[in-house]
Amino acid sequence: VVVEPANITDTITWTTSNEEIATVDQSGKVTALNAGTVKVQAIVGKDTPYEMIGEYELVISKHQTTIYGLNDLEITYGTTYNYEPFASSSLTVDVKYYEGSTLLDEKPVNAGIYKVVATVGSNYKYEATSKEATLTINKVKLEKPLANANNTFTYNKEAHTYTLLESAYYTISNNSATDAGRYEAVVSIKNTVNYEWADGTNTDLLYEFVINKAKVETPT
């Protein structure tokens, strides 16, 4: 700073219009405290007939926040997962899950495609921001039970059972009969929301078995 005439004090007094936004020390160093607009003044010859004021406007912008640790994820039903995104600003990250446009009360566990939204709120230093990712939970694939070659019986007054490989994931019904005739055993997936056959279907499987009539000897 050059002061004229030379016989005027060259002491400079620094001030800001809002010390909640920025402060300035008497060497002219400005410290930004919050986002906003503030005027910084330099006063020479304060309270003298030669008082001079220099002023400039300082605009302080909020920092941009980046969210890390949130990416698209594809897993199979029953797999443990956990989203733990974090922000560059060290602010708290809020995570929400959506199925379509419906906000879920808790993180999803069933098979489906979900939207994951991480949000960071704003404060006096940082802008609010959000980031989205897609969570895909695939159904578990089940092998279809092989047909039993022993599918033909002869009526003998007792129940005949057409046996198939059993599993905790599906039920076998209508596979037992007594009278002669053609029958269909039914295999049904218990939980079609999260399980399907290896070919991508989840419809009931039908297995045919036959009970033939008993042969009666003709009396002689």
C-alpha positions as a LaTeX table, in Angstrom:
\begin{tabular}{lrrr}
\hline
Residue & $x$ (\AA) & $y$ (\AA) & $z$ (\AA) \\
\hline
Val1 & 0.00 & 0.00 & 0.00 \\
Val2 & 1.39 & 3.40 & $-0.97$ \\
Val3 & 0.08 & 6.37 & 1.01 \\
Glu4 & 0.26 & 9.98 & $-0.18$ \\
Pro5 & 1.05 & 12.52 & 1.08 \\
Ala6 & 3.90 & 10.91 & 2.95 \\
Asn7 & 3.26 & 12.74 & 6.19 \\
Ile8 & 0.00 & 10.86 & 6.70 \\
Thr9 & 0.15 & 7.80 & 8.88 \\
Asp10 & 0.46 & 4.64 & 6.86 \\
Thr11 & $-1.23$ & 2.48 & 9.44 \\
Ile12 & $-3.82$ & 0.26 & 7.73 \\
Thr13 & $-6.92$ & $-0.91$ & 9.55 \\
Trp14 & $-8.50$ & $-4.06$ & 8.07 \\
Thr15 & $-12.16$ & $-4.99$ & 8.63 \\
Thr16 & $-14.80$ & $-7.29$ & 7.20 \\
Ser17 & $-18.51$ & $-6.67$ & 6.93 \\
Asn18 & $-19.40$ & $-10.01$ & 8.52 \\
Glu19 & $-16.95$ & $-11.82$ & 10.76 \\
Glu20 & $-19.16$ & $-14.93$ & 10.76 \\
Ile21 & $-18.30$ & $-15.35$ & 7.08 \\
Ala22 & $-14.67$ & $-14.20$ & 7.10 \\
Thr23 & $-12.16$ & $-12.48$ & 9.34 \\
Val24 & $-9.09$ & $-10.43$ & 8.44 \\
Asp25 & $-6.04$ & $-9.75$ & 10.56 \\
Gln26 & $-4.08$ & $-6.53$ & 10.55 \\
Ser27 & $-1.63$ & $-7.85$ & 8.00 \\
Gly28 & $-4.50$ & $-8.25$ & 5.54 \\
Lys29 & $-4.75$ & $-12.06$ & 5.73 \\
Val30 & $-8.37$ & $-13.20$ & 5.22 \\
Thr31 & $-9.69$ & $-16.38$ & 6.81 \\
Ala32 & $-12.86$ & $-17.84$ & 5.29 \\
Leu33 & $-15.21$ & $-19.29$ & 7.92 \\
Asn34 & $-18.50$ & $-19.87$ & 6.12 \\
Ala35 & $-19.96$ & $-19.67$ & 2.65 \\
Gly36 & $-21.35$ & $-16.31$ & 1.68 \\
Thr37 & $-20.46$ & $-12.83$ & 0.46 \\
Val38 & $-18.44$ & $-10.39$ & 2.55 \\
Lys39 & $-16.80$ & $-7.00$ & 2.01 \\
Val40 & $-13.20$ & $-6.53$ & 3.09 \\
Gln41 & $-12.06$ & $-2.97$ & 3.81 \\
Ala42 & $-8.60$ & $-1.41$ & 4.20 \\
Ile43 & $-8.69$ & 1.97 & 5.92 \\
Val44 & $-5.71$ & 4.34 & 5.86 \\
Gly45 & $-5.55$ & 7.45 & 8.02 \\
Lys46 & $-8.56$ & 6.40 & 10.00 \\
Asp47 & $-10.26$ & 9.25 & 11.88 \\
Thr48 & $-8.11$ & 11.89 & 10.12 \\
Pro49 & $-9.00$ & 14.37 & 7.40 \\
Tyr50 & $-7.05$ & 12.18 & 4.99 \\
Glu51 & $-8.95$ & 8.95 & 5.69 \\
Met52 & $-9.04$ & 6.68 & 2.66 \\
Ile53 & $-10.96$ & 3.43 & 2.28 \\
Gly54 & $-10.24$ & 0.58 & $-0.12$ \\
Glu55 & $-12.88$ & $-2.13$ & $-0.44$ \\
Tyr56 & $-13.42$ & $-5.39$ & $-2.31$ \\
Glu57 & $-16.14$ & $-8.00$ & $-2.26$ \\
Leu58 & $-15.20$ & $-11.58$ & $-1.47$ \\
Val59 & $-17.49$ & $-14.49$ & $-2.45$ \\
Ile60 & $-16.87$ & $-17.70$ & $-0.52$ \\
Ser61 & $-18.41$ & $-20.82$ & $-2.09$ \\
Lys62 & $-19.28$ & $-24.08$ & $-0.37$ \\
His63 & $-17.09$ & $-27.11$ & $-0.92$ \\
Gln64 & $-18.35$ & $-29.90$ & $-3.16$ \\
Thr65 & $-18.76$ & $-33.27$ & $-1.44$ \\
Thr66 & $-17.90$ & $-36.59$ & $-3.11$ \\
Ile67 & $-19.47$ & $-39.86$ & $-1.99$ \\
Tyr68 & $-17.28$ & $-42.96$ & $-2.09$ \\
Gly69 & $-18.00$ & $-46.66$ & $-1.51$ \\
Leu70 & $-21.30$ & $-46.84$ & $-3.41$ \\
Asn71 & $-21.21$ & $-48.92$ & $-6.60$ \\
Asp72 & $-23.48$ & $-51.24$ & $-8.55$ \\
Leu73 & $-23.64$ & $-54.68$ & $-6.94$ \\
Glu74 & $-24.93$ & $-58.03$ & $-8.21$ \\
Ile75 & $-25.30$ & $-60.93$ & $-5.78$ \\
Thr76 & $-27.36$ & $-64.10$ & $-5.30$ \\
Tyr77 & $-30.14$ & $-64.44$ & $-2.73$ \\
Gly78 & $-28.71$ & $-65.42$ & 0.65 \\
Thr79 & $-25.42$ & $-63.57$ & 0.12 \\
Thr80 & $-24.50$ & $-61.13$ & 2.88 \\
Tyr81 & $-23.82$ & $-57.57$ & 1.74 \\
Asn82 & $-23.44$ & $-54.17$ & 3.36 \\
Tyr83 & $-23.18$ & $-50.72$ & 1.85 \\
Glu84 & $-20.97$ & $-48.38$ & 3.88 \\
Pro85 & $-20.52$ & $-45.25$ & 1.74 \\
Phe86 & $-18.57$ & $-42.30$ & 3.11 \\
Ala87 & $-18.17$ & $-38.67$ & 2.12 \\
Ser88 & $-15.09$ & $-36.61$ & 1.41 \\
Ser89 & $-16.45$ & $-34.01$ & 3.80 \\
Ser90 & $-16.65$ & $-36.50$ & 6.69 \\
Leu91 & $-20.35$ & $-35.66$ & 6.99 \\
Thr92 & $-22.87$ & $-38.41$ & 7.74 \\
Val93 & $-24.10$ & $-40.34$ & 4.70 \\
Asp94 & $-27.73$ & $-41.45$ & 4.72 \\
Val95 & $-28.53$ & $-44.58$ & 2.69 \\
Lys96 & $-32.02$ & $-45.45$ & 1.43 \\
Tyr97 & $-33.28$ & $-48.36$ & $-0.68$ \\
Tyr98 & $-36.05$ & $-48.23$ & $-3.29$ \\
Glu99 & $-37.98$ & $-50.89$ & $-5.16$ \\
Gly100 & $-39.20$ & $-48.98$ & $-8.17$ \\
Ser101 & $-40.42$ & $-45.72$ & $-6.66$ \\
Thr102 & $-41.29$ & $-47.29$ & $-3.29$ \\
Leu103 & $-39.04$ & $-46.44$ & $-0.36$ \\
Leu104 & $-38.23$ & $-49.56$ & 1.67 \\
Asp105 & $-38.13$ & $-49.62$ & 5.47 \\
Glu106 & $-34.94$ & $-51.69$ & 5.53 \\
Lys107 & $-32.31$ & $-52.98$ & 3.16 \\
Pro108 & $-33.70$ & $-55.63$ & 0.79 \\
Val109 & $-32.96$ & $-59.33$ & 1.09 \\
Asn110 & $-35.32$ & $-60.85$ & $-1.49$ \\
Ala111 & $-34.43$ & $-61.32$ & $-5.13$ \\
Gly112 & $-35.07$ & $-58.24$ & $-7.27$ \\
Ile113 & $-33.55$ & $-55.07$ & $-8.66$ \\
Tyr114 & $-33.26$ & $-52.14$ & $-6.28$ \\
Lys115 & $-32.06$ & $-48.55$ & $-6.32$ \\
Val116 & $-29.66$ & $-47.48$ & $-3.60$ \\
Val117 & $-29.44$ & $-43.75$ & $-2.87$ \\
Ala118 & $-26.74$ & $-42.23$ & $-0.65$ \\
Thr119 & $-27.31$ & $-38.63$ & 0.44 \\
Val120 & $-25.19$ & $-36.07$ & 2.26 \\
Gly121 & $-26.92$ & $-32.98$ & 3.62 \\
Ser122 & $-25.56$ & $-29.46$ & 3.34 \\
Asn123 & $-24.09$ & $-27.32$ & 6.07 \\
Tyr124 & $-22.35$ & $-23.98$ & 6.24 \\
Lys125 & $-19.26$ & $-25.33$ & 4.44 \\
Tyr126 & $-20.47$ & $-28.11$ & 2.12 \\
Glu127 & $-23.05$ & $-28.50$ & $-0.62$ \\
Ala128 & $-25.63$ & $-31.28$ & $-0.38$ \\
Thr129 & $-25.07$ & $-34.16$ & $-2.79$ \\
Ser130 & $-26.34$ & $-37.64$ & $-3.59$ \\
Lys131 & $-25.25$ & $-40.72$ & $-5.50$ \\
Glu132 & $-27.20$ & $-43.71$ & $-6.85$ \\
Ala133 & $-26.31$ & $-47.34$ & $-7.47$ \\
Thr134 & $-28.18$ & $-50.46$ & $-8.57$ \\
Leu135 & $-28.42$ & $-53.52$ & $-6.33$ \\
Thr136 & $-29.35$ & $-56.74$ & $-8.13$ \\
Ile137 & $-30.22$ & $-59.81$ & $-6.05$ \\
Asn138 & $-30.56$ & $-62.84$ & $-8.31$ \\
Lys139 & $-32.65$ & $-65.91$ & $-7.57$ \\
Val140 & $-30.93$ & $-69.13$ & $-6.54$ \\
Lys141 & $-30.86$ & $-71.71$ & $-9.35$ \\
Leu142 & $-32.22$ & $-75.18$ & $-8.54$ \\
Glu143 & $-31.57$ & $-78.32$ & $-10.55$ \\
Lys144 & $-34.72$ & $-80.13$ & $-11.63$ \\
Pro145 & $-35.01$ & $-83.62$ & $-10.12$ \\
Leu146 & $-34.36$ & $-86.35$ & $-12.64$ \\
Ala147 & $-37.29$ & $-88.54$ & $-13.63$ \\
Asn148 & $-37.32$ & $-91.97$ & $-12.03$ \\
Ala149 & $-37.17$ & $-94.76$ & $-14.59$ \\
Asn150 & $-39.19$ & $-96.95$ & $-12.23$ \\
Asn151 & $-42.48$ & $-95.31$ & $-13.09$ \\
Thr152 & $-44.61$ & $-98.34$ & $-13.83$ \\
Phe153 & $-46.40$ & $-100.38$ & $-11.16$ \\
Thr154 & $-49.02$ & $-103.12$ & $-11.02$ \\
Tyr155 & $-52.14$ & $-102.91$ & $-8.89$ \\
Asn156 & $-51.81$ & $-105.03$ & $-5.74$ \\
Lys157 & $-54.29$ & $-103.32$ & $-3.37$ \\
Glu158 & $-51.44$ & $-101.34$ & $-1.76$ \\
Ala159 & $-50.26$ & $-97.77$ & $-2.38$ \\
His160 & $-47.43$ & $-97.29$ & $-4.84$ \\
Thr161 & $-45.09$ & $-94.26$ & $-4.50$ \\
Tyr162 & $-43.25$ & $-92.70$ & $-7.35$ \\
Thr163 & $-39.99$ & $-91.52$ & $-5.74$ \\
Leu164 & $-37.94$ & $-88.48$ & $-6.70$ \\
Leu165 & $-34.88$ & $-86.83$ & $-5.21$ \\
Glu166 & $-36.08$ & $-84.82$ & $-2.22$ \\
Ser167 & $-34.95$ & $-81.31$ & $-1.38$ \\
Ala168 & $-35.59$ & $-78.64$ & 1.26 \\
Tyr169 & $-36.34$ & $-76.19$ & $-1.56$ \\
Tyr170 & $-39.29$ & $-77.90$ & $-3.24$ \\
Thr171 & $-42.22$ & $-80.16$ & $-2.39$ \\
Ile172 & $-43.31$ & $-83.42$ & $-4.02$ \\
Ser173 & $-47.04$ & $-84.15$ & $-4.09$ \\
Asn174 & $-49.53$ & $-86.51$ & $-5.79$ \\
Asn175 & $-46.81$ & $-89.14$ & $-6.14$ \\
Ser176 & $-48.67$ & $-91.94$ & $-4.39$ \\
Ala177 & $-51.69$ & $-93.92$ & $-5.56$ \\
Thr178 & $-53.35$ & $-97.31$ & $-5.09$ \\
Asp179 & $-55.79$ & $-97.90$ & $-7.95$ \\
Ala180 & $-54.80$ & $-98.63$ & $-11.51$ \\
Gly181 & $-54.47$ & $-95.58$ & $-13.73$ \\
Arg182 & $-52.16$ & $-92.81$ & $-14.98$ \\
Tyr183 & $-50.98$ & $-90.20$ & $-12.49$ \\
Glu184 & $-48.77$ & $-87.11$ & $-12.38$ \\
Ala185 & $-46.47$ & $-86.35$ & $-9.48$ \\
Val186 & $-46.06$ & $-82.61$ & $-8.92$ \\
Val187 & $-42.83$ & $-80.88$ & $-7.88$ \\
Ser188 & $-43.28$ & $-77.28$ & $-6.68$ \\
Ile189 & $-40.67$ & $-74.75$ & $-5.61$ \\
Lys190 & $-41.44$ & $-73.62$ & $-2.07$ \\
Asn191 & $-40.16$ & $-70.04$ & $-2.43$ \\
Thr192 & $-40.60$ & $-68.78$ & $-5.99$ \\
Val193 & $-39.64$ & $-65.25$ & $-4.95$ \\
Asn194 & $-36.05$ & $-66.27$ & $-4.37$ \\
Tyr195 & $-35.62$ & $-69.61$ & $-6.16$ \\
Glu196 & $-36.10$ & $-70.83$ & $-9.71$ \\
Trp197 & $-35.19$ & $-73.80$ & $-11.85$ \\
Ala198 & $-31.83$ & $-73.76$ & $-13.63$ \\
Asp199 & $-33.56$ & $-72.83$ & $-16.91$ \\
Gly200 & $-35.02$ & $-69.66$ & $-15.35$ \\
Thr201 & $-38.57$ & $-70.96$ & $-14.92$ \\
Asn202 & $-40.43$ & $-71.58$ & $-11.66$ \\
Thr203 & $-43.53$ & $-73.47$ & $-12.80$ \\
Asp204 & $-44.51$ & $-76.83$ & $-11.31$ \\
Leu205 & $-42.89$ & $-79.92$ & $-12.81$ \\
Leu206 & $-45.03$ & $-82.95$ & $-13.72$ \\
Tyr207 & $-43.77$ & $-86.56$ & $-13.68$ \\
Glu208 & $-46.03$ & $-89.30$ & $-15.01$ \\
Phe209 & $-46.29$ & $-92.75$ & $-13.44$ \\
Val210 & $-48.63$ & $-95.64$ & $-14.21$ \\
Ile211 & $-50.31$ & $-98.35$ & $-12.17$ \\
Asn212 & $-51.37$ & $-101.14$ & $-14.48$ \\
Lys213 & $-54.30$ & $-103.39$ & $-13.80$ \\
Ala214 & $-53.50$ & $-106.72$ & $-12.20$ \\
Lys215 & $-53.83$ & $-109.74$ & $-14.46$ \\
Val216 & $-56.36$ & $-112.34$ & $-13.35$ \\
Glu217 & $-55.93$ & $-115.95$ & $-14.40$ \\
Thr218 & $-58.88$ & $-117.32$ & $-16.33$ \\
Pro219 & $-60.34$ & $-120.35$ & $-14.50$ \\
Thr220 & $-60.05$ & $-123.58$ & $-16.38$ \\
\hline
\end{tabular}
